[in-house]
Amino acid sequence: MTVYDVTMAKIRQLPESLAQEVSDFVEFLLMRRDSTRWQLWTQFAEALEMAELDFSDYLLNLEDYENRLARGEIQW
């Protein structure tokens, strides 16, 4: 039996939710082999990370602002 055959037999034993994870991972591996798609993915991932960092700063600032409002240090 080939590695492919053994792998496919194992995948057939998985419940649907785990088979979806395997499918997602296979898609990731295929994308990584395609340099154009991989470059787009890494750019997207970097942009998402920057957006999340900016948003977390926003949330911290908002929380600080709300606390200062509650303490009466500033007014609306």
ABEGO torsion letter per residue (X at the ends): XBAAAAAAAAAAABBAAAAAAAAAAAAAAAAAABAAAAAAAAAAAAAAAAAAAAAAAAAAAAAAAAAAAAAGABBX
